[in-house]
Amino acid sequence: MNGTRTAWTAAYAATVQHFSQCDSTNSWAVQHSHQIPAEDLPLLVLADLQTGGRGRAGRSWFADAGTLTFSLLDSAQRLQFSKSQLSRLALITGLAVAEAIEQFIPPVRASLKWPNDVYVAGGKAAGILVESAAGSDHRVVIGVGVNVATDLTTPAVAAVDPQLGQRARSLARIANRPLDRNELLPLILERLDDHLAAFSGADDAQLDHQFANLVKTIETRCFLTGKEITLQQGPARLRGLCQGIDPSGALRVLIDGQLQQIQSGEVIRVASS
């Protein structure tokens, strides 16, 4: 594997694949998963510049030299999460990123926009994309992108999405000082490792219990609680008042007077209640 090993990467990854430039760290990890020996997992995939980053539903993710982009490839068995529980991994990773950002640029407060975004100062500062990958032991890719010192004023941003500059946030702009994206990476890996360690060796019932306990912390950061939202579920659109996140990780939404648990979907519109 390429990449310089350091003390902190050795603590959280067996191997490191480093690119000066690639289209997407997640795409590379998914495509090459079957070629990675089990003893090389977890694999940390890093890119100095990501030219074809992806978000949910195939959307583009803008990244420049100030954006932190990386992916972790690991076996679902080691992570203790089945294929049907990948949404849980997204929430846990989001919590780790939020906590790391607060440690990185105190005294900011980071929120979680269900199911996979991290918000700071009212806008999106980071996104998480969890995907399945090939492999005899069933493998999972956890992708993270953080606008550490991303230039959201460049015309290239408008080319990706005309509204992106208004919706997204750069941590350097919020902190009002230069930031080194590489200093945030070990903080995220440390928090993620701490949270995942709590699931090690647990059976299914214990996993559910551990996750439900973690959701209590996640829910305190729910950006959507108390807000009128519009959800896209396939061709259907649902509108209601968000009531937080339930112990399974589902979004609780009051729709036409009935409380519903939303297991999947995308929040496409948020309005203050």
C-alpha positions as semicolon CSV with decimal commas, in nm:
position;residue;x (nm);y (nm);z (nm)
1;M;0,000;0,000;0,000
2;N;0,107;0,356;-0,064
3;G;0,116;0,615;0,209
4;T;0,328;0,718;0,501
5;R;0,259;0,530;0,823
6;T;0,242;0,740;1,135
7;A;0,178;0,650;1,497
8;W;-0,183;0,764;1,483
9;T;-0,266;0,597;1,151
10;A;-0,122;0,272;1,287
11;A;-0,360;0,302;1,581
12;Y;-0,674;0,316;1,363
13;A;-0,583;0,149;1,033
14;A;-0,378;-0,156;0,936
15;T;-0,281;0,001;0,604
16;V;-0,301;0,338;0,429
17;Q;-0,360;0,413;0,061
18;H;-0,269;0,774;-0,017
19;F;-0,341;0,958;-0,341
20;S;-0,225;1,304;-0,441
21;Q;-0,542;1,304;-0,654
22;C;-0,827;1,064;-0,723
23;D;-1,186;1,086;-0,835
24;S;-1,339;0,948;-0,514
25;T;-1,188;0,767;-0,217
26;N;-1,518;0,580;-0,170
27;S;-1,527;0,473;-0,534
28;W;-1,170;0,347;-0,516
29;A;-1,239;0,152;-0,197
30;V;-1,556;-0,004;-0,336
31;Q;-1,392;-0,097;-0,668
32;H;-1,075;-0,242;-0,514
33;S;-1,226;-0,400;-0,205
34;H;-1,199;-0,755;-0,341
35;Q;-0,825;-0,707;-0,396
36;I;-0,746;-0,610;-0,036
37;P;-0,635;-0,899;0,188
38;A;-0,820;-0,933;0,517
39;E;-0,499;-0,870;0,711
40;D;-0,474;-0,523;0,550
41;L;-0,808;-0,415;0,701
42;P;-0,907;-0,164;0,814
43;L;-0,771;0,032;0,518
44;L;-0,760;0,411;0,529
45;V;-0,789;0,573;0,184
46;L;-0,678;0,937;0,169
47;A;-0,676;1,191;-0,114
48;D;-0,507;1,530;-0,120
49;L;-0,751;1,627;-0,396
50;Q;-1,075;1,449;-0,478
51;T;-1,211;1,539;-0,821
52;G;-1,527;1,328;-0,835
53;G;-1,659;1,306;-0,482
54;R;-2,004;1,155;-0,434
55;G;-2,281;1,219;-0,189
56;R;-2,609;1,036;-0,140
57;A;-2,826;0,958;-0,442
58;G;-2,529;1,004;-0,673
59;R;-2,492;1,375;-0,606
60;S;-2,156;1,543;-0,659
61;W;-1,946;1,649;-0,361
62;F;-1,731;1,957;-0,421
63;A;-1,380;1,931;-0,279
64;D;-1,064;2,137;-0,316
65;A;-0,721;2,145;-0,156
66;G;-0,876;2,263;0,171
67;T;-1,126;1,976;0,198
68;L;-1,058;1,668;0,408
69;T;-1,168;1,357;0,216
70;F;-1,107;0,999;0,324
71;S;-1,265;0,655;0,339
72;L;-1,231;0,356;0,567
73;L;-1,266;0,006;0,423
74;D;-1,334;-0,268;0,674
75;S;-1,521;-0,597;0,715
76;A;-1,875;-0,575;0,844
77;Q;-1,797;-0,866;1,073
78;R;-1,520;-0,677;1,250
79;L;-1,736;-0,367;1,272
80;Q;-2,024;-0,574;1,415
81;F;-2,276;-0,425;1,169
82;S;-2,479;-0,620;0,915
83;K;-2,563;-0,492;0,569
84;S;-2,908;-0,387;0,692
85;Q;-2,751;-0,169;0,964
86;L;-2,535;0,060;0,750
87;S;-2,756;0,357;0,836
88;R;-2,646;0,313;1,197
89;L;-2,284;0,341;1,089
90;A;-2,363;0,671;0,916
91;L;-2,514;0,814;1,235
92;I;-2,224;0,693;1,449
93;T;-1,970;0,837;1,205
94;G;-2,161;1,165;1,200
95;L;-2,143;1,181;1,578
96;A;-1,766;1,117;1,568
97;V;-1,718;1,392;1,310
98;A;-1,932;1,637;1,509
99;E;-1,738;1,571;1,829
100;A;-1,405;1,601;1,648
101;I;-1,504;1,935;1,493
102;E;-1,593;2,072;1,835
103;Q;-1,255;1,965;1,965
104;F;-1,087;2,112;1,656
105;I;-1,241;2,460;1,668
106;P;-1,396;2,525;2,010
107;P;-1,639;2,658;2,120
108;V;-1,853;2,572;1,815
109;R;-2,149;2,335;1,844
110;A;-2,198;2,074;1,570
111;S;-2,539;1,923;1,489
112;L;-2,644;1,613;1,296
113;K;-2,886;1,638;1,005
114;W;-3,033;1,289;0,974
115;P;-2,914;1,065;0,828
116;N;-2,564;1,163;0,716
117;D;-2,474;1,533;0,739
118;V;-2,294;1,740;1,001
119;Y;-2,406;2,101;1,043
120;V;-2,212;2,389;1,194
121;A;-2,331;2,751;1,214
122;G;-2,654;2,659;1,037
123;G;-2,500;2,497;0,730
124;K;-2,348;2,173;0,608
125;A;-1,984;2,132;0,709
126;A;-1,944;1,758;0,651
127;G;-2,109;1,460;0,487
128;I;-2,088;1,085;0,536
129;L;-2,146;0,815;0,274
130;V;-2,155;0,451;0,389
131;E;-2,159;0,185;0,116
132;S;-2,135;-0,190;0,078
133;A;-1,835;-0,334;-0,102
134;A;-1,740;-0,672;-0,241
135;G;-1,547;-0,922;-0,030
136;S;-1,588;-1,272;0,107
137;D;-1,626;-1,126;0,457
138;H;-1,871;-0,858;0,335
139;R;-1,702;-0,524;0,346
140;V;-1,814;-0,172;0,424
141;V;-1,681;0,165;0,311
142;I;-1,724;0,466;0,538
143;G;-1,660;0,787;0,344
144;V;-1,616;1,128;0,505
145;G;-1,581;1,473;0,354
146;V;-1,528;1,783;0,570
147;N;-1,512;2,144;0,454
148;V;-1,210;2,229;0,668
149;A;-1,069;2,515;0,462
150;T;-1,281;2,470;0,150
151;D;-1,315;2,782;-0,068
152;L;-1,691;2,804;-0,113
153;T;-1,666;3,134;-0,303
154;T;-1,494;2,993;-0,611
155;P;-1,698;2,973;-0,935
156;A;-1,634;2,598;-0,935
157;V;-1,876;2,567;-0,642
158;A;-2,162;2,723;-0,839
159;A;-2,084;2,486;-1,127
160;V;-2,159;2,192;-0,897
161;D;-2,464;2,351;-0,733
162;P;-2,567;2,719;-0,759
163;Q;-2,699;2,708;-0,400
164;L;-2,406;2,521;-0,248
165;G;-2,218;2,832;-0,140
166;Q;-2,520;2,937;0,067
167;R;-2,594;2,597;0,221
168;A;-2,239;2,480;0,296
169;R;-1,999;2,603;0,562
170;S;-1,620;2,613;0,581
171;L;-1,470;2,552;0,927
172;A;-1,187;2,797;0,857
173;R;-1,442;3,067;0,777
174;I;-1,632;2,991;1,097
175;A;-1,315;2,988;1,308
176;N;-1,187;3,297;1,124
177;R;-0,836;3,158;1,101
178;P;-0,632;2,923;0,881
179;L;-0,686;2,553;0,951
180;D;-0,486;2,244;0,860
181;R;-0,722;1,968;0,747
182;N;-0,469;1,701;0,844
183;E;-0,504;1,799;1,210
184;L;-0,874;1,709;1,206
185;L;-0,827;1,358;1,064
186;P;-0,679;1,190;1,375
187;L;-0,946;1,353;1,593
188;I;-1,221;1,197;1,379
189;L;-1,054;0,856;1,373
190;E;-1,008;0,861;1,748
191;R;-1,372;0,945;1,819
192;L;-1,497;0,690;1,565
193;D;-1,274;0,419;1,709
194;D;-1,399;0,495;2,060
195;H;-1,764;0,466;1,957
196;L;-1,718;0,149;1,752
197;A;-1,520;-0,017;2,032
198;A;-1,837;-0,017;2,242
199;F;-1,992;-0,267;1,998
200;S;-1,699;-0,510;1,996
201;G;-1,796;-0,863;2,096
202;A;-2,163;-0,779;2,148
203;D;-2,445;-1,010;2,042
204;D;-2,748;-0,880;1,848
205;A;-2,944;-0,782;2,160
206;Q;-2,643;-0,607;2,309
207;L;-2,578;-0,429;1,980
208;D;-2,931;-0,289;1,979
209;H;-2,895;-0,182;2,342
210;Q;-2,557;-0,017;2,284
211;F;-2,684;0,166;1,978
212;A;-2,998;0,283;2,159
213;N;-2,776;0,430;2,431
214;L;-2,565;0,609;2,170
215;V;-2,878;0,746;2,001
216;K;-2,952;0,937;2,321
217;T;-2,636;1,139;2,257
218;I;-2,703;1,162;1,884
219;E;-3,057;1,292;1,944
220;T;-2,928;1,585;2,151
221;R;-2,756;1,701;1,833
222;C;-3,048;1,646;1,594
223;F;-3,064;1,952;1,369
224;L;-3,417;1,866;1,256
225;T;-3,595;1,835;1,591
226;G;-3,886;2,077;1,618
227;K;-3,871;2,175;1,251
228;E;-4,114;2,126;0,967
229;I;-3,945;1,905;0,711
230;T;-4,012;1,755;0,369
231;L;-3,887;1,401;0,310
232;Q;-3,829;1,232;-0,023
233;Q;-3,893;0,857;-0,022
234;G;-3,865;0,729;-0,376
235;P;-4,139;0,905;-0,572
236;A;-4,327;1,005;-0,256
237;R;-4,288;1,324;-0,055
238;L;-4,382;1,341;0,311
239;R;-4,425;1,657;0,516
240;G;-4,436;1,680;0,891
241;L;-4,287;1,800;1,218
242;C;-3,966;1,625;1,325
243;Q;-3,980;1,483;1,677
244;G;-3,622;1,358;1,695
245;I;-3,461;1,017;1,647
246;D;-3,588;0,692;1,797
247;P;-3,366;0,422;1,957
248;S;-3,340;0,231;1,628
249;G;-3,200;0,537;1,448
250;A;-3,522;0,614;1,261
251;L;-3,642;0,971;1,229
252;R;-3,963;1,040;1,420
253;V;-4,195;1,265;1,223
254;L;-4,548;1,380;1,308
255;I;-4,739;1,351;0,980
256;D;-5,110;1,439;0,965
257;G;-5,139;1,392;1,339
258;Q;-4,970;1,051;1,346
259;L;-4,617;0,983;1,467
260;Q;-4,422;0,785;1,209
261;Q;-4,077;0,625;1,221
262;I;-3,887;0,701;0,901
263;Q;-3,617;0,439;0,842
264;S;-3,488;0,575;0,513
265;G;-3,523;0,876;0,291
266;E;-3,379;1,220;0,233
267;V;-3,476;1,546;0,397
268;I;-3,500;1,786;0,103
269;R;-3,648;2,088;0,279
270;V;-3,630;2,227;0,631
271;A;-3,833;2,516;0,769
272;S;-3,833;2,660;1,119
273;S;-4,139;2,560;1,320
